[in-house]
């Protein structure tokens, strides 16, 4: 095959055959076949960003990066996919998209059989073999495998959240978090399960859901036989063995094994209730509480007893019901031999021993150990 080039480009192209790299960087061992490539490389050492956007404060090391960025202001998407209606602001993004139609994965890992449609994804994957973390935070000792992770981390020092939602006051550290949040306003759930009608807001949630069809539990605990469908569930489980509680509340002495539990706990101090029921407007501090509440509207009872026809809205209610079959009464009184199915029944029973009568009648001096007895008493006044 014969290559044809303009005169200026031919000499540069010839070096790709001769493997000549005469242009050496004075600051590191990198070498280049073209002088322009060396110039472009040098700014990675100097941090120089001479190309400034006149629409915002962003600046760039290279002019072509500025040109690409300007399209984010104009909204222009000149590159259209021939196989679907998708349009893109950059030609390389269109090329990358096309691979989703062809299924082609040209980038092969040298260390395993994994193959990828994008070179950047291959680079990210290779780090899982080497464990390399070349991106070091200048403000603490944290180090990261990927530059994007370092950028996100640095914002935890600055508290800067540059991505603002146009529909509410929410701000985010990362652009993809903003995109995901926007779907909560539109109600769009773009990820559809191939095996049922379920749809999801995030691709990760779809992957996790798919395992409910396959029954696969690929994440195994090294300390016991437990296995999990999700990596996050394995992490939550491991702290049972270690007892570690690294997440400390700033307001009280409470400590938690998981960050999400600390987050939920903080709402007991702030009184924040961000989860709202659409049918009735009730608000909740935790998403799990909202899910439970929604079943009071739908009447859904997904937890079925395998020994009788009983069904329940909540798993905890099914677990309690199962004890009626087994005869188990796990809650024992410390003061006598009485045993109970439920903890609140034990608490009520204990009042018999202490003589405590916490339920006071508002209409007379009578007091009772149980609320139900107070209710019956109040009817004697009416």
N, C-alpha and C positions, 0 to 999 in steps of 0.2 A: 504494500500500500504506500502511495506517495503522499507526503504532507506538503501543503502549499501555504505560505505565509507571506505577509508584508515583509519588506527587507529588514526593518528594525526588529520584528518579532522572530525572524528565522534564527538569528544568532542565539537568542534567548532559548528558543525551542530546542536548538541543537544540543544545548547543555543537558536536556532531559535524557538524551541518548548517551552522552559521554559521562554523565553523572558528575559533571564538574560543578563545584560550589565555591567559587573564588571569593565570595563576599562574606568575610568573617566578622561576627559581632565582637567588639572589644570588651564587652561586659559579661559574656558567657561563652559557651562552646558552640553556640548555634552558627551554622553556615548556610548561605543561600546562593542560588544560581543567578538571581537577579538583584541588582542594586536596590530597586524599588521595594523588594521584599525585605531586604535588610533594614531600610528606612522605616518600614511599617513595624518591623519587629522591635526596633530600638525604643519606640514609645511605650512598650510594655515594661521597660526599665525606668523610664523617666516619668511615666504617668501623665505626660503632656496630653491635653485634650483641647486642641485649638479650634475645633469646629463646634460653634455654639448655635443652638436652636433659637430663632428669633420669636418663637411662640411660647416657649417655657424656659426653665433654667437648665435644661439638660445640655451637656456638652459631650463631644465624642473625640476619640483619637484619630479616626479616619473619616474622610469626606463621604464615602459611600454609606457608612453607618448613619451619618446625619441625614442623607437622602432617604434612606429606608425609614428613619424615624419620622420624617416630615409627613409621611403618608398616614401616620396615626392621628395627625391633626386634620388632614383633609378627608379621611375616611375612604379615600380612593382604593379600589380593589380591581386593578386592570387585568389580573390573570385568572382566567376562567377554566374550570375543569371540563374536558370534552365528554366525560362519562356521567357527570351529574351537574347540578346547577351551582356548585360551590365556587366562590370567588375568593381571591387572595390578594393581599397587598404586595407580596414578594414572589418572584418566580421560583425561588428555591422551596418556598412553602408549598406551592402548587406541585412541584416535582415530588416532594415528600408525601403529599396527599395522594397522588396518583398511585403510589405503592399500596395504599389501602384497598384499591380496586384490583390490582394485579396480584397482591399477596406476596410479591417479591421481597426477599430478605437477603440483600447482597453482602451484608457485613457480618462475617463469621468470626466467632471468638476462637483464638488459637489455643485456649486452655480448656475448652469444653465444647459441646456440640451446639451451643446456643447461637442463633443467627438473628439479625435485626434489620429492620428496614431503614434505619438511620444510623449514620456514623456516630453521632453524639450519644445515642443510646448504647451502642457498643462500648464507647469509652466509659460511660457510667457503669456498665456491667463489669468491665475488666477490673475495676476497683474492688468488686466483691471478692475477687481472687487474691489481689495483692494486699488489701487492707490499708492501702496508702491514704493518708490524709494530708495533702500538701497545702491546704488552705487554712492558715493560722489566723485566729483573731488577735488583733493588736491590743485589745482592751482586757483580755483574759486568756487563760491557757487553752481554751477550746480550739479544736482543729476539726476540719471537715474534708470529706472526700470530694465534694462538689462546691464550686464557687457560688452557685445559687444558694446553697445552704448557709454558707458563710455570710452572704448578704442579708439573708433573713435573720440570722443570729445577731448581726451587728445592730439591727434595728431594736433588739431587745435591750441594748444598752442606751440607745438614743430615745427609745419609746416612740419613735417616728412610725406612723402608719400612713403611708402616702396614698393608698388607694381608697377613695371615698365613693360610697354608693350614691347614685343620683336620686334614688327613691326614698332613702332614709338617712339617718345620721351615722350609720355604721361605717367604720374605717378598718382597713386591713393591712397587714404587713406585706402580703403577696398578691399579685394580680389574679392568680388562679383562684385564691380564696374569695376575692371580690366577685369573680365570674360565678362561682358556686353559690355565693350568697344571693346574687341577683335572681337565680332560679327560684328562690323562696318567695319572691314577689310575683313572678310570672306563673308559678305553679307547674312549670315545665319539668318533666322527668324523662330525659332523653335516652336513658339506658334501659332497654327492654329485655326481659328474660325470654330465651328461645323455647323454654320448656313450660312456661305458664304465662299468664297475663300480667304478672308483676312488672312494674316500672320503677326506676330509681333515679334519684337526683345525682348520684355519684357512681362512677364506674367501679370503684372499690366496693360499694354496697351491693352492686350487681354480682360481682365475683363471690362475695361472701354468701349471698343468697343462693347462688348456683350450687354451692356445697350442700345446701339443704336437700337438693334433688339427688346428688351423687352420694351423700353420706360420708364423703371424704374428710378425714381429719389429719392433714399433713404435718401439723405442728405438735411434736412429741416433747413431753417434759423429760429432762435428763435425770430428775431426782425421783420420779415415780412413773407409773404406767399411764398417767393421764395424757390424753391427746385432744387437740382442738382444731376446729375448722379455721379459726382466725389467729393470726400472730399476736394480735392485741390481747386476746383471751389467754394465750399462753403466758404472756408477760404478767398479766394480772394474777394468774395462778401461781407463778414462781415465787411471788412475795409471801405466799402462805408458808413456804419452806424457810425463807430467809428471815421473815418477820421484820424486814426493813421498812421504815416509814420516813422516807426522805423529804416529804412535802409537808412543811410546817405552816400553820396558820399564823399570820402576823398579829392577829387580834386576841387570840386565846392560845391555850397550850395544846390544842388538838393537832395531831400529826396523822398523815395518811400515806398509804403505800402507793397510791395512784394519784396523778395530777388531777384527773377528772373528779375524783372524790373530794379533793381540796376545793376545786372550783364549785362543786355543788354545796359544800359546807359553807363557803364564803357568803352564799345567798342567805344563810340563816342570820348573818350579821347585817347585810345590806337590805334584806327584805325584798330583794329583786325577784320578780316572778315573770320571766320572759316567755313562758309557754302558755299560749292562749287556745281555748277550745273554740272552734268555729261555730258549732251549733248553739252554744249557750253563753259564751263569753267568759266562762270561769278561767282563772289564771293559776299557774303552778310554777313552783321554783325548779322542778325537775321534769325532764321530758318523759321519764318513765311514769311519773304520776299522771301526766296528761294522757298517756296511752291507756292507763288503767281507767281513767275517768271516761274516755271516749266510748269505752265498752258499755257504760251505763246508757248511752244513747243508741248504740247499734244492737245491744242485746247479744253480742257475739260471745260464745263460750268455747274457745279453742282447746281447752284442756280437758280431755276425756278420760274418765276412769276405765281401766281395762278389765275391771272385775264386775262392774255394773253399768247402768246407763247414765249415771250422773255425769254432768259436764259443768265446767266452771270458767269464769272469766279470767281468773288469776291462777297462776301456777301454785302460789302459796296455799290457796284454798283447796286445790286438788291434793297437795301434800298432806294437808290437815285431814281431808276426807279419807285418804288411804289408811290412816290410823284407825278409822272405824272398822276397817276390814281386818287389820292386823291385831287390834286390841292394844296397841302400844299407847302408853300414857307417860310421856317423857318428863313431865314436870312434877317433881316430888316435893312435898312439904317438909321443911327442916324440923318442924315441931311435932309432927305425927306421921303416920304411914300413908296418909292420903296422897293420891297421884291424880294428875289431870292431863287432859288432852291439849289444853291451851294454856299459855302463860298467864293470860288475864284471869282465867278461872282460878289459878293458884293464888294470884294476888288478892282476889276477892275472898278466897278461903282463909288466907292469912289473917284477915281482919277479925275472924272469929277468935283467934288466939290473942291478938293484941287488944281486942275490945274497942278498937278505933271505929268511930262512926263519922266519916267525913261528909256525909250527905245530909245537910241541915234543911229543915222545912222553913220557908219564908213566912208562913202564917202562924206558926207556933214554935215551941221550943223542942219539938221532937227531932231526933237525929237518927240516922240509919247507916248500916255498914254497906248497903248496896243501893245503887241508884234506882233499880227497879222497885225496891220496897218503898223508897221515897215517893215514886210516882203513884203507887197504889194508895199511900197514905194521903197524898194531896187531894185525891178524889173524895175523901171523907169530909173535906171542907166544902166542896162544891155540892 
